[in-house]
Amino acid sequence: MRKDLPEVALQATCNGLIYDWSYQFLTPEAVEEYANKRLPKNFDEARKQLLNGTYLNISENREVSHVLARGRHSVLNDGDHSKFAKIARKLRSGQWLGSTGKPIQHVVNIGVGGSDLGPLMASFALKEFATDIQKHHLETHFVSSMDGGQLYAVLPVVDPETTVFIITSKSFGTIDTFANVDTVKIWAQEGLQKHEKTLQDWMEHHVIGISANTQKMTDYGIPPAHQLTFPESIGGRFSMWSAIGLAIATSCGVQVFQRMLEGARMMDEHFATQKPSENIPLLMALLGIYNREERHINNLAVLPYDGRFRHLPSYLQQLDMESNGKQYTADGQALNQPTGPIIWGGFGPNGQHAFFQHLHQGYDSFTADFVVVLHRDTKRFSDNVTNSLKSQQHLSVANCLAHRRLMAVGQSSDNPANHYPGGHPNSLFALKELTPESFGAIIAAYEHKVFTQGVVWGLNSFDQPGVELGKEIAKDTYKAVLDKKLGENSNVLFDASTDALIQWVHD
């Protein structure tokens, strides 16, 4: 693979966000030529439809409208008077009282997939930017796993009297989510019985529902005043901009949530107007397609060098792999070419002490996206501590730049232990500072990259039927796990391995 580098840095910019693709071993002219070759004739129209909310999710026969959620259909369109803003501010101010009259001190977001990964990532990344710092302390927690492991950790640190649970589910029927909710109901009833409070009291004071299905929330017993909705046309993995983002607002404040939406809108405008060699999402998409098809690289490592982006790799796994991990076109025809890559990664500074050895001197090909924040505002500390933290930030920047360069150019040596093959194409997102705006912009860029690649490959990036068969099989398996007569009178038999393991559950 070629390892020659350009004489000038190859960078595209958008409002303080820098996308450096100098280590992709391609020229701007080559990218423009590749764009002409790979972008279909209908791409401009498809992009226009996405941005105005009329692109059709053909398999579900509905339009795709998540971009509008950060624009004219925002949950904050009514500003401070919006239901979303009122709920978030009431919780953050300490004015939301539980069933026994105590202020709410904890919020637990119960959801899975898009109802968890985006809100969790954004809340963690942006918490320090809250400007409406409240005298009342409010802590937001996240629970997603069906095994109850996260509840096991959260329930001992919260109190039924002072905790609100946000049930987030587009369908309001996700089995993983309601397995957690069922356990919480038992825990809450036991905790409130001594105060002679009923399950209805708990529902009226301690539960918020967020869904596209209003009727199911009502049937479940959630008061209309505590219901937030979003359209069916917003897919789960694209939903953090909608009411699903309530946990972001409870963690960081409504103003921070609004600024995040504004940053995403900046990227939407950039995506709509810039030519391919200066268009960040288009560059990301085209370079990714080139690496997948021409270089036959099947994986992308996401390596953030700022701890606030710690949850980015997990978020992008869902965004990319659930959207474009498919062997069939939007109209159901089989494909005989690779599509979306495997997305993996981890926090870069820690990865240096774990998996970077393989990246530098292993046999496998990969491409990588690095993310680095060049400066960090640390006004909350003394001058001496601030200067030390700045030095640490610069140390992280230096390591990021060094490792990405070494992965690209390598280092030759006759001694195998000192030989670094290099040749691994990679890109870098450099943020002058992490702000809610730059965070929103970078996430929107990845969304548009995934959309563009889906259009090029002829996929529907907005459905996800691939897990359904596993879920159906799991239903029968669950019955067998509960049936202690497996192998005797049960009608459900699988294979020697599965049956033996189920028997271990019974023993």
N, C-alpha and C positions, 0 to 999 in steps of 0.2 A: 504494500500500500504506500502511496506517496506520503511523504512527511514534510514536503517543502511548505513554507509558510509565506503568507503575503507580505509585501514590503510595508503596507499600511494596515492598520487595524480595520477589520470588517465589522461594523457596528450599525445597528438600527436603534433609534431612540424614540421614547414616548414619554414626555412629561417627567423627566428625571429617571426613567427606567432605561437601562442600557442592555441590549441583547448583543453580545459579542460572539460571532461565529467564525472568528479568524482561524480556528483549529478544525474546520470542517473540510479542508483540502479542496475547496471549490472557489471559483472566482464569481464576482457579481454577474459577469456576462454568462457564465455557465448556469447560474441559478435562473436568470431570466430566460435562457434558452430552455432549461428544464421545465420552467413554469409553462412556457408555450407548448411544450410537448405533453405534459401530464395533466394540466388543469383542463377539465372538459369545457366544451363550448358554453354549457349552461352554468358555469361556475359563478359568473358575475350576478346572474339572476338568482341563483340559489343563495348566495351571500346576502343579496338585497332582501330576499324573503326572510332569511333568518333574522336579520336586524330589524325588520318591521313586523315580525311575529306571524308571518303567513307561511313559513316553510312547513311542509306537510310531513308528519310522521305517518308514513303510508300504512304500516302494519296495524297501527292503532287508530287510523283515520282521524287524526286531530292535529291541529297546528302546534308548532313549537314556540313557546312564548317566554322562555326564561329571560331573554334579553330585555323584554319589556318590563320585567319585574324590577329592573334597576333604572327604569325610565318612567314613562307615562303611566305605567300600572304599578308603581311602587307602593308598598304597604305604608309608606310615609308621605303619600301624596297630600294628605290632609295635615301634614306637619305634626305639631304637638297634639292636635285634636284627633289624630288617627287612633284607632283602637289598639293597634300594635304599640304605638308610642305610649299611650296611657297605661297599658299593662306593664310595660318595661319600667316606666318611671315610678309607678306605684310600688313595684317590688323594690327598686333600687333606693327609694326614699324612706322605706320602712313603714309606709302607710298601708300596705297590704297586711291585714291581720288574719291570723289563723282562727280555727273554730273555737279556741279558748281565749281569744282576744290578744294573743301575743304577736308581735311583729314577725314576719317571715324573715329568716336568716339564711336559708338554704334553698336553692333551686336545683332540682334534679331533672335533666333532660333525658327522657327515655325514648330511644329511637334506634334504628339500625340503618346501615348504608348511607344514603344521602341525607337521612334525618339525623345522622350522627357525625359523619366524617367532616363535612364542611363546617358546621357550627363548632365542632370541637377544635378544628384547625384554626379557624379565625379567632375564636375566643382566646386561645392560647397565645396566638401571635400578637393580638392587638390590645390585650388587657391593660397594658401600661399606658395606653394613649387616652384612657377615659378622662374627659375634662370635667364631667359632672360628678367628681368624686364626692360620694355621699358620706355624711357622718355615720349613717347606718351601714353596717358591714353586711354585704350579701355575697355568699359563695355559690358558684355554679358548678355542678358536677355532671358527668355524662355516664350513662349506662346504656350498653348496647348488646352485650353478649348473652345468648340464650341460656348459657350454662349457669347463670347466676353469680359468676365469679366477681363481677363488678359490684353487684348489689351487696355481696358478702363484705366488700371493702367499704362501701358507702353507707349502708344502714347504721353501722355502729357510730358514725360521726355526725349523724343528723337526728332530728327529733320530730316525731309526728306532729307536734304542736306548732313547729316553726319551719316546716318544710313544704314547699310547693313542688308538685311534679308536673312537668310538661310532657304530655303524651304526644309524640310526633309520629304520624304515620299517614302517608298519602291516602291509602285505602282504608285506614283505621281498622285493619284486620290482620296486620302482619304478626304471624305466630310468635316470632322471636320477641317482638316488643311486648305483646300481651302476656307472654310467659313471665316477663319481669313485672308487668303491672299487676298480675294476679298475686304474685308474692308480696308486692308492696301493699296491696289492699289488706292482706292478712296481717302484715306488720303494723299498718296504720290502725286497723280495728283494735288490735290488742293494746296498742299504745294509748288510744283515746277512750277505751272503755272505762278507765278509772275516772274520767271526767264526764262520764255519761253522754258521750258523743257518739252519734251513729255514723254508719257508712255514708248516709246522705249528707251529714254535716261535713264529713271529710271531702266528699265530691264538691260541695258548694264552696269550700274555703281553701282547698289544697290541691286542686287539679285544674290544669289548663289543657285544652285539646287543640292540636293543629293538624288539619287534614284537608283533603279535597272533598271529603264526604261529610257534609254537615249533618245529614240525617243519622248517620252512625254515631256521631259524637252526641247528638241529642238523645238517641236511644240508649246510649251508654250511661247517661245521667249527668253529662257535663252541662252546666248552665250556659245558655247562649252568650251571656256577657263574658264568659271565659273561653269562648271558641274563636279561633283564628282560622281562616281558610285561604287556600290558594288554588289556582285553576288546575284542572286535569292536564292542561297543556304544558305544565312545567314538570319535567322529569325529576325524579328524586335526586340524582347526582348533580343536577343543575339548580337546586332549589334553595341554596343558602341565601340567595338574594331576596327570597320571598318571606312569608310568615314563618317558615321553617327556621329562619335566622333569629328567632326571638331570644334564644340562649346567647347569641352574640351580643344582643342589646342588653340583656341582663348582666352579662359579664363586663362589657366595655362601655355601655351607654348608648343612647339613641344617636347622639351626634357622631360617634365613631362609626356606627352602622351606616349612617347617611354618607359619611365621607368615603367609606368603602364602596358604596354604590356609585358615587361620583367618579372614583378611580376606574371602576369597571366601564363606566360610560365613556371615559376618555379612550380606553382601549377599543371599545366598539367603534368609535369615530376613526381611530387610527386604522383599524382593520378595514374599514369601508373605503378609505381614501388613498392609502399609500401603495406605491408600486411594489412588486414582489421583493426586490432586493433591499427595500427599506421598510417592509411591512413585517412586523415581528411575528404575528401568528402565521402568516403565509410562509415566512422563512422557516419557522419551526416545523411546519407541515411538510414543506418541500424537502428540507434536509432530512427529516425523518423518513420520508418515502424513499429518498435516494439511498439512505443507509440500509433500509429494509430490502429494497429491490435490487439495487446495483451492487451493494457491498455485502448483501446477505447477512446482515447483523440482526439478530432476532430479539435483542434486549436493550433497554435504556435504563441506565442507573441515574437516579435523581439524588443529588448530593448537595444539600443545603449546608452552608458554612455559617449559619446563624441559628442559634437555638430556638428562636421564635418561629422558625420554619420547620421545626422538628416533625410535625405531623403532615408535611407536604407530600412525602413519598406515598404514604397510605392513601391520602386523598386522591392523588393522581392515579393510583392503581385502579380505583373504581372508575374515575372519570374516563380514563383511556381504555382499560381492558374490558369494562362492561359495555362500553360504547362500540368499540371496533374489534373486539376479539371474536370474529365471525368468519364462517366459511361459505357464506351465501350472500347474494346481493339483496338490495331492498325489495326486489320483486320475487325473491325466493329462489333464484337460480344459483346452482353450485359454483363456487370459485375454485380455480386451480392455481392460485397465487397466494403468497402470504399477505396478511393484512396487519392489524395492529401488533406492536411488539409486546414482549413481556416488560412490565414496569416494575422496578424494584429500587432499593436504595436505602439510605439512612443518613443520619446526622454526620456530616463530613468529618469534623474533628475527632469524633469517637470512631468513625469508620477507619480512620488512619491506623488505629490500634486494633482493628478487627479484620476487615475484608479487603483493605487496599493492597495487601501483599499479593493477592490473587489478581487484582486489577493491573498491577504494575508488572508482575512477572509470571502470571499464569498463562495458559494456552488459549483461553477463550477470547473471542472478539466481543466488544461491547461499544456502545456509544454512551455519552453521559451528558446530563444537564447539571451544571454547577449553579448555585445561587449564593451570592455574597452581598452583604450590606457594608458599604464602605465607611460610613460614619454612624455613630450612635449618640443620641442626646442622653446625657446622664445627669441632669440638673438636680436630681433629688438627693445627691450625695455631696460630701465636702469636696473641696478642690483636689485634695490629695487622692481620695478614692476615685474621683472622676477621672483624673489623669491616669491612674492605674488601670481603670476599666477601658479607657481609650487605647492604652497600650495593648491590652488583651484583644480588643477588637482588631487592631492592626496586625497582631500575631495571627489571628484567624484569617484575615485577608491574605497575608503573605503565604500561609500554608495552602490556601485555596488556589492562588495563582501558581504556586510552585507545582502542586500535584497535577493540576489540569494541563500545565505545559509539559510535564514529564510524561503524562499519559499520551500526549499527542506526539511529541518529538522523540522521546526515548533517550537512551544513552548506550552507545556501543562499547563493548568490552570483550576481550578474549577470555576473560574469566566469567563463566556462566553466572556466578553469584552476583556479579556487578553489571550484568547485561540487562538493560531495560528495552524491550522491543519497541515500545511506543506504537504509533500508527493508529491510535484509538481516537476517532473523531469526537469532538465534544464542543459544547456551547456553554456560555456563561451568562446568567442574568446578574447584572450588577445594579444594585439600588444605591443611589447616593445616600439615602436614608430610608429606613423602613417607616412608612406612614400608612394610615388606613387607605389613602388614595393609591399609593404604589402597590400595596398588597392587593387591593381590588383589581388593579390593572394586570398584575401578573397572573392572577387566577383566571381572569377573562381571556387573557392571551392563550392559556392552555385550553380553555373551552373552544376557542375559535380554531386552534390547531387541530383538535380532535374532529371538529366539524369538517374542516377542509379535507383532512385525510379520508374521512368517511365518504365525502362527495367524490373524491378522486377514485377511491376503490369501489364506488357504487354501493355502499352500505347504507343501511338505516342506522345511524348512530344513536337513535333515540328510543330503541326498544331493547329488551334484555331477556329473551325467552330461555336462555341457555341453562338457567338454574332450576327451571320448573320441574323437569323430570326428576332431578335429585330430591326436590321437595316432596313430590308424590311418592317416591320410593320410601322416603323417610317416614311418611304417615303409616305405611304398613309395618315398617321396621319398629316404629314407636309402639304400635299395638303389640308386637311380639315382645318388646322389652317389658311391657306391662303384664304380659301373659306368662304366668309361672308354669304353664303346662306346655310350653314350647317343646315340640318333638313328640308329644303324646297326643293331645286332642286339637292342637292349634292347626289351622288351615294355612298358616303363613310359614313357609320354609324357604330358606334362601340358598346358602351353600355351606360347605363344611366350616369355613373360616368364620363367616358371619354368625351361623348358628352357635358355634362354640363360644364366641365372644358374648353373645346374648345370654348363653347359659351361665357364663361367669357373673353376669349381673344378678342372676337369680340365686346363685350359690351363696 
